[in-house]
Amino acid sequence: AAKQIGISPMTVTRHLKKGIQQLGSLLEPQVA
């Protein structure tokens, strides 16, 4: 599926990690 879109797995993992980090930084202050 990723190859059909033209996105490499490395790029996907990078975006996922960035998204997770952003979500964590946004959720941490609210939880605390």
Secondary structure as GFF3:
##gff-version 3
##sequence-region A 1 32
A	DSSP	alpha_helix	2	5	.	.	.	ID=ss1
A	DSSP	alpha_helix	9	31	.	.	.	ID=ss2
###
